[in-house]
């Protein structure tokens, strides 16, 4: 049996072995039920899938550069 300690905020850490077995990760949704004299917890939904590419995860405060922007045109001298 795995035992856990409840923090002063009422939080419990689910042991790693159980998280792995049930596929519980950060962001997973669980349902907690009181059944007679004990508590049952069920995984309701796994966390949202993260794209493998990572595209769109970071936001920049800068404005986007147009797709047709030519960097070389900025490097040419003005008088040529």
C-alpha positions as CSV (number, residue, x, y, z in Angstrom):
1,X,0.0,0.0,0.0
2,X,1.2,3.5,-0.8
3,X,0.7,6.2,1.9
4,X,0.9,9.9,1.4
5,X,0.8,12.9,3.8
6,X,-1.7,15.7,3.4
7,X,-0.2,19.2,3.5
8,X,-1.6,22.2,5.5
9,X,-3.4,23.3,2.2
10,X,-5.1,19.9,1.9
11,X,-2.8,18.7,-1.0
12,X,-1.6,15.2,-1.5
13,X,1.2,14.0,-3.7
14,X,0.2,10.9,-5.7
15,X,3.1,8.4,-5.6
16,X,5.2,8.2,-8.8
17,X,4.4,4.5,-9.3
18,X,0.7,5.2,-9.3
19,X,1.0,8.2,-11.6
20,X,3.0,6.2,-14.1
21,X,0.6,3.2,-14.0
22,X,-2.5,5.4,-14.5
23,X,-0.9,7.9,-16.9
24,X,-1.5,10.8,-14.6
25,X,0.6,13.9,-15.4
26,X,0.5,17.6,-14.7
27,X,-2.8,18.9,-16.1
28,X,-4.6,15.6,-15.8
29,X,-8.2,15.9,-14.5
30,X,-9.3,13.6,-11.7
31,X,-12.7,12.9,-10.0
32,X,-12.7,12.4,-6.2
33,X,-15.6,10.5,-4.7
34,X,-16.6,9.7,-1.1
35,X,-17.7,6.0,-1.0
36,X,-19.0,5.1,2.5
37,X,-15.9,5.4,4.7
38,X,-13.2,5.9,2.1
39,X,-12.3,8.1,-0.9
40,X,-11.9,7.0,-4.5
41,X,-10.1,8.9,-7.2
42,X,-10.6,8.3,-10.9
43,X,-8.8,9.8,-13.9
44,X,-11.4,11.8,-15.9
45,X,-9.2,13.2,-18.6
46,X,-5.5,13.1,-19.5
47,X,-3.7,16.4,-20.0
48,X,-3.9,18.1,-23.4
49,X,-1.4,16.8,-25.9
50,X,1.6,19.0,-26.5
51,X,2.7,19.4,-30.1
52,X,6.0,17.6,-30.8
53,X,7.3,20.7,-32.7
54,X,6.8,23.1,-29.9
55,X,5.5,25.7,-32.5
56,X,3.4,28.4,-30.9
57,X,4.4,27.6,-27.3
58,X,6.3,30.9,-26.8
59,X,4.8,34.3,-27.4
60,X,6.9,37.3,-28.5
61,X,6.2,40.9,-27.6
62,X,7.5,41.9,-31.0
63,X,5.3,42.2,-34.1
64,X,5.6,39.4,-36.7
65,X,7.8,39.9,-39.7
66,X,6.0,39.5,-43.1
67,X,6.8,36.2,-44.8
68,X,8.0,38.0,-47.9
69,X,10.5,40.2,-46.0
70,X,13.9,40.3,-47.7
71,X,16.8,40.6,-45.2
72,X,19.3,41.1,-47.9
73,X,17.6,44.3,-49.0
74,X,18.3,45.8,-45.6
75,X,22.0,45.1,-45.9
76,X,22.5,46.8,-49.3
77,X,23.9,50.3,-49.3
78,X,21.2,53.0,-50.2
79,X,23.3,54.6,-53.0
80,X,23.7,51.4,-55.1
